Amino acid sequence: VTGLFCDECAPGHDTNFPACEPCHDCYDLWEKIVSDVRLDIERIETIMPCPEDDRPISELQRSKTSLEKLQSLSYLTAKDELKKLKELLARI
């Protein structure tokens, strides 16, 4: 559990407090993938020179938007949502 009053399920666990069942094993793998993408975006920002045009900035902004979407997927905990994610990954 987590939270100021220990009344929330910790990351990697279902949001059904107080049961807080552990998420599927793929959760940790997914978190690592999202973390790697975030770190890559941060590295790109630090080495990217100040551009004369907006194209590289818009590319970076699209990457950041994609990262936000990836991060939001890590909060899927319901089994039907996990099934949808597996189907999406299979199509990709």
N, C-alpha and C positions, 0 to 999 in steps of 0.2 A: 504494500500500500504506500501511498504518498499523499502529499497535500499538507497544508498548514495544520489541519485537524485530523490527519491520518484517515481521511474519509474518501479517498479516491484510489482507483486502481493505478498501479505504476505502469509505465510504458512496457510493452511486451506482454500485457495482460488484458483480458476482456474488460470492458467498461462496466460490467454488471457488478457494482459494489454491493455487498462485501465479498461476494464469491471470488472475484478477480482470478478467474481461470487463466492459466498461461496461454498465450497465443500459439498458433501453429509454428513449427520450427522454422518456417521460411521467414518469419518476422525478423530474426536477427540478420539473415542474409539480405533482406530487403533494406534494413536500416544501414547496413554496410554499403550497399550500392548507392543509396541516396547520399550517404556521407561522402563517398568517393566523388560523386558528381558535384556536390557542394564545394569540396576542396579543389576540384579542377577549375570550377568557375572562379574561385578566389585566386587561384594561381594565374589564370588568364587576366584577371583584373590587375594584378600587380605587375605583370610583364608587358601589358598592352600599352603602347605609346599613345599619347594624346592625338587622336586622328584629326585630319583636316575636314573629313566628311563624317556624316552620321552613320554610315553603313556598319562599321565595326561595333559601334555602340548599340545599334538596333539588334545586331546578332547576339550580343551579350545580353541584352534585355530579354530577348526571346529565350535564351538559355536559362535566365533567372526565372522566367515565368514557367518554363518546363520543370525546373527544380521545385518550385512551389507546388505544382501539380503532383510531382513524385512524392513530396513530403506529405501531402494530404492523403495520398493513398496508403501511407503507413499507418494511418489511424483506422483503417477498415478492420473491424474485428468480428463482425457477424459472419457466420459460415456462408450465407448466400452471397455476401459481398466478396468473400475470399474465393468462392467458386467463380464469380464474375471476373475477378482479377486473373485467376488461372486461365480462363477462357481467352481473355485479352492477350495474355502472354503467349498462349498457344498460337493465336492468330498472328502475332508479331513475329 
